[in-house]
Amino acid sequence: MSTTRKSYGQPRPGGIGITTRTLQCLGLGLAAAGLLILAGTGTAPAANTGSSFAVYSGSKPLRDYAPGAVLKTRTLNYHLTGIATPLKVVQLLYRSTGSLGYPTVNVTSVIEPPIKPATVRVVSYQSFYDSLNPADEPSAAITGNQTVGGEVWTAENGLIADLLLDGITVVASDTEGQSADFAAGPVYGKNTLDSIGAAFKSHATGIPGSAKVAMLGYSGGAIATGWAAQLAPSYAPDVNKRLVGAAEGGILVDPAHNLQYISGSVLWSGVMPMSIIGLARAYKVDLEKYMSPYGVTLYKKMQNYSIASALGAYPGLTWAKLAKPAYVNPDSVAPFVSTVNKLDLGARPMPTIPMFMGQGTGGVLEGTAVSAQYGAGDGVMVAGDVRSLARKICASGDSVDYQQYDLSHVTSVPQWLPQATVWVLDRLAGDAIPNNCSSIAPGNSLALQKLVKRH
């Protein structure tokens, strides 16, 4: 297959057009996945779809395994809405690291393309399944388990279909880990990096040691992609050597900003308590004692919520409604401050691989007091923060291709996806690396500075 690439959004010679695939991902994800079913060849053995696979029961202490070590392997058919397809998947249970540094286990799914190419190329795709429920993770949906939150992965079939049909091996981990630590960025990154490491270590995946890897993720998937790119040099240098680039869109830079940005939103405010739960879970902090009776009720109710349940469910919800009167200012909640300060990408060492960064600015919150403070955003992510991060990556000597869209978080996807997919394929092909660092507009003057006190 030709590796010649056209400009962003144009069909590629020898492949299915990105523009067509983008339309499928938006409204015809099932049709795109159907193409994969028709294209698949051969049938893999059925596997037990129970959750016991995600449990480590070996006699050797987990801490004695290096991150990325493969603990279990199973081969199964890719399931779409509970129905088995001919597409083959190798799932791996591997060792990773939790937010507090303790050893954990996690699951990744290595999805083989329907037609085996002469040269193996790998894309680590990070899902935006955004859930507090472990049952919603990609590995569960792939094995045939169906949940409302897990249907997010069904929609994502359209996003990965073009990659698979282009002969790419797709690696998709449960980025939030087996306890579903929603919004806890560093653990997303470690799970992603160890997933890639495990995929290379396993003989069952057929990935040669010489293969290169690109990363791709939007929104919640961008949390994993961005953190993996920035943690790779220190946490997983062997994986970093294999990476040729990372493409992300709808980018979360500093949750301290975003939680205030979405406070009071009609659509996105329900993500605020989800994030608080995820951070408390990941870092083992008790935030209930700071909450109002309504806040406690919501906190308990949403312990297993997914993004599918939260969006639009709590219009106008604010931090003040969740907190006791003495704690209406987030600065006054010391455990929250110390936790959220760990999650600022701008405060971490920069990546050493080329980056594609896409961000919308046409969010529904434009014109509000919050937008006046932070500048334009896509309704949930702050564009000024993203530009500031992009410029900081540029200043570190790295290459950045930054694209900005006058669209919302959701409507930016059809702009971002074709650009990001072609960019990723170009990196795997070894094509010239685009760099528009000199034209990236200044970011938010508040970005990368704490709006909450250091404790």
N, C-alpha and C positions, 0 to 999 in steps of 0.2 A: 504493500500500500504506500502510496506517495506520502512523503513527509512535507511536501510543499504546502505552505499555509497561506491563506488569503487574509485580507484585513478583517478586523473584528466584525463578527456578525455575518460573514459571507460563507457560503458552502465551501467545503474543502474537497479537492479532487480525490476521488476514490472513496469518499465517505458520505454519510448522510448529512445534509445541511444543518449547521448549527441553528439557523433561524427556524427551520421546521421543528427541530428538536425542542427549541425554547417554547414554541407554541404548545407542543405536546406536554411539556413539563408544567405549563400553567393550567391547561384545561383538559389535557388528554394523557395524563400520566399513565393510566391503565393501558391505553393504546400503545404507548411507547414500550411499556413492560411487555405487552403482548408481542411486539416485534421481537423482543428478546426470547420469548418462549418459542416462537416459530423458528428463530435462528439457532436455538440451542441444539446441540447434538449429543446423543448419549444420555444415559440415566445413571445418576449416582445412587449409592445405597441410601435407603431411608435412615433417619437418625431419631433417637429419642428426643422429643422436643421439651422434655421436662427441665426444670430449673436446676436439677442436681448437677448438671454439667458445670455450672458456674461455682461449684463448691470444691475447694481443695481438701482432699482427705488423705494426702500422702503422709508418710511417717517422718520424712525429712522436714525440719522446721522451715517455714516459708521464708524466714529471714536469711536462710542460708543459700537461697537462690538469688542470682543477680536479676535486676530489672530486665524484663523482656524474655526471661526464660520460659520455655513452653512447658506447661504442666499437664495438659490434656489436648487431645486432637480428635476431631470427628469430621466426617465427610457426609454431606447431605445435599438434597435438592433445594434450590432456591424456591421459597414459597411466596406467592403473591396473593394477598388477602386470604391466606389460609390454604391456598391451592398449590400443590407441588408443580414445579416447572422442570424442564430438562436441564436448566442451568446448574452447574456444580458449584458448591460452596465448601470451603474448608474452614471450620471454626476452631479457634484455639483458645484455650484457657491459659493465661500467662501471668507472670508476676509483675506487679507494678508498685507504685508508691502513693500513699494517701497524703492528704493535705498537711498532716502533722508529722510526716516522715516515716510512718509505720508501713510495713509491707502489706500489700493488698493483692487481690487477684482480679482479673478482668477478662472479658471475652471480646475477641475480634472475629470478623467474618471476612475471609479472603474469597472474593467472587471472581471466578474465572470467566474470561470472555467466551462467547459462544463458538468462535473460531480461533484456534490457537495460532498466534502469530509466530513469525520466524524469530523475532526479537521481543523479549518480554519487557514491557514498560509498565510502571506501577504508578497509580494515583491513590494516595491516602485521602479518602473522602470523609469529611467530618459532618455528621448529620446535625440538623437543627431540631431534633426531637424534643428538646426543652421540656423536661418532665421531672417531677419528684417521685415518680412511680417506677421502680425497676422493671416492672412488667412491660413498660413502653419502649424499652431499649431496642435498637435495631436488630441485635442478635435474636431476640425473641420473635420479632415480626418475621424475620427471615426463616426461622424454623417452623412457622405456621401459627404461632400464638397471635390472637387478635384482641386488641384493646382499642378504645377510642383514641387514646394518646398515641398508640403505636401506628395509627393510620397516617401519621405524619411521614413515616418512612415510606408508605405506599405512594404518597405524593412525590417523594424524592426519587422514585424509580425513573421519572422523566428526566431528572437532573443527571443521573449516572448512565442512562441508557446509551447516549451517544459515545461515552467513553468505552463501554463494553463492546459496542458494535464497531468501534475503531480498533479493537484488539487490545484494549488496556485491561490489566488486572486491577481490580478495585479492592482496596483494603478499607474496611469500615468498622471501627471499634465502637464499643459502648463508651463514649467519651466521658460521660459523667460518672462512670464506675458503677459497681454493683449495688451501691447504696443510693444512687441517683442524687449526687451532690450538685444540684442545679446552680449554675452561675459561679461555682468555685473554680475560677480560671486555671490556676496552676495544676490542679489535678486533671483537668481536661487535657492540658498539654502533656503531662507525664503519661497518661493513659494512651494518648495518640502516639507518642514517640516509642513507647514500649510495645505498642501494637505493631508498628512498622518493624521494630527489632525482632519480634516474635515471628512475623511473617517471613523474614529472611532466614531465621534459624530453623524453621520447620521444613523438613524434606517433602512433606505432603503438599505444600503450596506450589512447588515447582519454580520458585523464584530464584534465579541464579544470583550469586554474590555480586556479579558485575552490574546488575540492574540498577537503574536510577529511579528516584522517586520524586514526584511533585505532590504538593498538598493543596486541597481545595475545600472551602467551606464558607457558608453564608450564615449570618446572624449567630445563633448558638454554635453553628459549625465554625464560624469565624473566631469565636472564643477559643475553641480548641486549636484551630489553625495558627492563630496569632501567638498563643502561649507556647505551642510546640516549636514554632520558628524561633522564639526568643529564648526558650529554655534549652534547645538542642545543643548549642556549643558546650554548655556546662554539664547538663544532665545526661545527654546521650550523644557524645561526640562521634561515636561510630555511625549512628544514624545520620547525624548532621553531614557526614562525608558523602552520604548517598543522596542527599536532598539537592535538587536542582532549582527549586523555587517553591513559593507558596502564594496562592491566590485566595484572597478573602474579601468579603463584602458585608455591608451592614455591621460595622465593626464596633465592638464595645471596648473602650480604652480604659475608662475609670468609672466603676460602678457608683462611686460616691456622687459623681455628677449625674449619671443616668437615673438613679433613684429619685433625685430631685426633679429631673427633667420630665419623667413620666408621672410624677405625683399630680393627681387631679385629672389625668387624661381620661377621655371617654373610652378609648380602646385598650390602652396599654397599662393602666394603673394596677390591674390585677397581677401583673408580673412582679410588682414591688413586694408583696408578701411572699410570693413564691421564691424570690431571690433571698429574702431574709431567712426563710426556712432552710434553703439550700446552704447558705453560708453558715448558719448556726449548726447545721448537721455536719458539715465538712470540718469545721474548726472546733466542735464540741463546746459551744458557748450557750449559755442560758439567757435568752432574751425575753422570756415570758414575763418576768417580774417588772419589766419596763412598759408592758403593754396595757392598754385600756381593756375593760371587759369585752368590748367588741373586737379589739385586736386579738385577744386570747382566743375568742371563739373562732375567728377567721384563721388564726394560726393553727389551731387544732383541726379545723375543717379541711384545710388545704394541704395537709401533709402528703397526700398522694396525687395532687393536682398535676395536670399537664397543661401546656400552653393552649391546647384545644378547649380546655374547660375555663381557663382564666381570661382569655381575650374577650373584652367587652362585657364581662360578667359583673364588674364592680366600677361602673363609670363614676368618675369624680373622686375616687378613693385617694386619700392623702396620708402622709406619714402622721400627721396630727390626729387623724381618726384612729390610727392604730396604737398610738402611744398614750400613756398617762399624761395628765397636764404638766407634770414636772419634766417630762421628757419630749415635749413637742419639737425641740431642737435636737436633731440627730447628734450634734456635737456633745450633748450631755450624756450619751450612752457610751461609756468607755469601751465595753467589750465590742460593740458594733464598730466603733471608730478604729480600734486596733485591728479588727478583722478586715474591714473594707480597705484599709490602707495597704493590705498585702496584695491587693488585686489590681493595682494600677500598672498597666503595661508600660506606661511612659517612665516608670521608675526602675525598670529592669534593664539589664544589658540588651543591646539591640541584636537583631538576627544577623547572620553572616551569609544569607542566601538572598537572591533576588525576590522582590515582593510585588504582587499586584494587589492594589487596594482600591475598592470601589465603595462609594458612600453617597447616599441620597441626602437631599436638603429640603425636600418638599413635604415635610411632615405636617400632620394636622394640628400641631401645637404652635405653629408659627403665629407670631403676633401676641402671644401671651407673655406675662411677666417673666416666666421661666425662660422662654426663648430669647427675650431681650437680654437676659443675664448670660446665657450660654452661646447665643448665636443660632444660626439655622441648624436644623437636624432633620432626620427622616421620620420623626414622631416617637422614636425610642432611642436612637443613637445620636450623639452630638457630633456634627460634622467638623466643627472647629477642633475638637479633641483629636479626631482622626487625622486631619491635616497636620496638626502639631506633631503627632506621632510619626507621620510619614516624613516630615521635614527632619525630625530627629534621626530617623533611620538613614535618611540621605546624608546627614552630617556625619554619620559614623562611617561613611564611605560605601554604603550599600546602594544597590540599584532599586529604584521604586518606580513603578508605573501607577500613578494615581489618577483615578477617573471619578468624576463627581456628576451626580444626576439630580435634576430638579424634580425629584419624585419622592414618594414615601418609602417606608421600609419594605412594604410588600410590592409596590409597583416598580421598585428599582430592580427587582429580580430579572425581568426580561431584558433589561439593559446590561446588567452585570454578567449574567450567565454565559452568553455567547462570547463576550470579551474574555472572561476568566477562563473558559474552557479552551479557547484558541491559544491564550497565553500559556496555559499549562502544557498543551500539546507542543507548542513551540519550544518550551524549555526542555521537554523530553527529547525533542528532535535536535537539540543543540543549536538552534537558531540564535541570531543576534538578540541580545537582551535589551528591550526598550527601557529608556530612563527619561522621565520628564521632571526630575527633581528641581530643575531651574525654574519651572513654571508653576509649581505648587504654591497656591496662595497662602499667606500667613494664616495660622490657625487661631483658635480661641486663646485670647491673652490669659485666660484662667486655666487653660488646659495644662495638664501635667503639674499643676500646683494643687495642694490640698485645700478643699473648701471646708474640711473638718480638721480639728486639732490633732496634732501628733501626741500620742500618749506613750 
